[in-house]
Amino acid sequence: MASLLSRPLDLFYFIYFVTHIPPTLLFDLHLILPIFEFFGNINQSYKEKFNDPLFVNTPLWFYTCIYFEFFIQLPFFVYAIIGLWKDSTNIRIPLLAYSAHVVTVSSICLSVIYFGNHEGLREDQRKFLLGAYFPYFIIPLICLIDSFSKIQRLITSNVTLEKKHK
């Protein structure tokens, strides 16, 4: 098992997953489960300051994404953190699936913010939101490409080993 510190991209993903948990709990979860007033206040302040159209007038499809994030992605974050920490090859296909999903959803969110005509959304707010959402597109895109590459290498090395043993 190679140290996480010796695997820069895996370390990057590890940090991404660890730091993805708080926003999921603080912002996204409150849309579907408004149980703590503190989180509601944070969410309300965010809406007032940044006028995020996905939070101000939350579309139905976005609620679906939030449910998916809470019930599927949040547990996956823990699984990914453990898998990356242990340098498990078993994490690569789930990382690929996660990344493909998140790249798709994030590209939709970015498109809604960039191309949408949202009343009251100032240009500085739009730029902030694009900057805030963009890492949730680009990091999974990098992870998608990297995971695909690592899976390909694993498959190729296994095929090569099988040929040598025949």
Contacts in CASP RR format, 6 or more apart in sequence:
PFRMAT RR
TARGET T0000
AUTHOR 0000-0000-0000
METHOD contacts of the structure
MODEL  1
MASLLSRPLDLFYFIYFVTHIPPTLLFDLHLILPIFEFFGNINQSYKEKF
NDPLFVNTPLWFYTCIYFEFFIQLPFFVYAIIGLWKDSTNIRIPLLAYSA
HVVTVSSICLSVIYFGNHEGLREDQRKFLLGAYFPYFIIPLICLIDSFSK
IQRLITSNVTLEKKHK
1 86 0 8 1.000
1 87 0 8 1.000
2 87 0 8 1.000
4 10 0 8 1.000
4 11 0 8 1.000
4 14 0 8 1.000
4 84 0 8 1.000
4 85 0 8 1.000
4 87 0 8 1.000
5 11 0 8 1.000
7 87 0 8 1.000
9 142 0 8 1.000
9 143 0 8 1.000
9 146 0 8 1.000
10 84 0 8 1.000
10 87 0 8 1.000
11 84 0 8 1.000
12 139 0 8 1.000
12 142 0 8 1.000
13 80 0 8 1.000
13 84 0 8 1.000
13 95 0 8 1.000
13 139 0 8 1.000
13 143 0 8 1.000
14 80 0 8 1.000
14 81 0 8 1.000
14 84 0 8 1.000
14 85 0 8 1.000
16 139 0 8 1.000
16 143 0 8 1.000
17 77 0 8 1.000
17 80 0 8 1.000
17 81 0 8 1.000
17 84 0 8 1.000
18 77 0 8 1.000
18 81 0 8 1.000
20 77 0 8 1.000
20 136 0 8 1.000
21 74 0 8 1.000
21 77 0 8 1.000
24 69 0 8 1.000
24 70 0 8 1.000
24 73 0 8 1.000
24 74 0 8 1.000
24 77 0 8 1.000
25 39 0 8 1.000
25 74 0 8 1.000
26 39 0 8 1.000
26 42 0 8 1.000
26 43 0 8 1.000
27 42 0 8 1.000
27 43 0 8 1.000
27 46 0 8 1.000
27 55 0 8 1.000
28 66 0 8 1.000
28 69 0 8 1.000
28 70 0 8 1.000
29 39 0 8 1.000
29 66 0 8 1.000
29 70 0 8 1.000
30 36 0 8 1.000
30 39 0 8 1.000
30 40 0 8 1.000
30 42 0 8 1.000
30 43 0 8 1.000
31 43 0 8 1.000
31 55 0 8 1.000
31 58 0 8 1.000
31 62 0 8 1.000
31 63 0 8 1.000
31 66 0 8 1.000
32 63 0 8 1.000
32 66 0 8 1.000
32 67 0 8 1.000
32 70 0 8 1.000
33 70 0 8 1.000
34 40 0 8 1.000
43 55 0 8 1.000
46 52 0 8 1.000
46 55 0 8 1.000
47 55 0 8 1.000
47 56 0 8 1.000
50 125 0 8 1.000
50 128 0 8 1.000
50 129 0 8 1.000
50 132 0 8 1.000
51 118 0 8 1.000
51 120 0 8 1.000
51 121 0 8 1.000
51 122 0 8 1.000
51 125 0 8 1.000
52 113 0 8 1.000
52 125 0 8 1.000
52 129 0 8 1.000
53 112 0 8 1.000
53 113 0 8 1.000
53 116 0 8 1.000
53 118 0 8 1.000
53 121 0 8 1.000
54 62 0 8 1.000
54 109 0 8 1.000
54 112 0 8 1.000
54 113 0 8 1.000
56 118 0 8 1.000
59 112 0 8 1.000
61 108 0 8 1.000
62 109 0 8 1.000
65 105 0 8 1.000
68 101 0 8 1.000
73 98 0 8 1.000
73 102 0 8 1.000
76 94 0 8 1.000
76 98 0 8 1.000
79 91 0 8 1.000
79 94 0 8 1.000
80 91 0 8 1.000
80 94 0 8 1.000
80 95 0 8 1.000
80 98 0 8 1.000
82 88 0 8 1.000
83 90 0 8 1.000
83 91 0 8 1.000
84 91 0 8 1.000
89 154 0 8 1.000
92 147 0 8 1.000
92 150 0 8 1.000
92 151 0 8 1.000
92 154 0 8 1.000
93 147 0 8 1.000
93 151 0 8 1.000
95 143 0 8 1.000
95 147 0 8 1.000
96 144 0 8 1.000
96 147 0 8 1.000
96 148 0 8 1.000
96 151 0 8 1.000
98 140 0 8 1.000
98 143 0 8 1.000
99 140 0 8 1.000
99 141 0 8 1.000
99 143 0 8 1.000
99 144 0 8 1.000
99 147 0 8 1.000
100 144 0 8 1.000
102 136 0 8 1.000
102 137 0 8 1.000
102 140 0 8 1.000
103 137 0 8 1.000
103 140 0 8 1.000
103 141 0 8 1.000
103 144 0 8 1.000
106 133 0 8 1.000
106 136 0 8 1.000
106 137 0 8 1.000
106 140 0 8 1.000
107 137 0 8 1.000
109 133 0 8 1.000
109 136 0 8 1.000
110 130 0 8 1.000
110 133 0 8 1.000
110 134 0 8 1.000
110 137 0 8 1.000
113 126 0 8 1.000
113 129 0 8 1.000
113 130 0 8 1.000
113 133 0 8 1.000
114 126 0 8 1.000
114 130 0 8 1.000
118 126 0 8 1.000
END
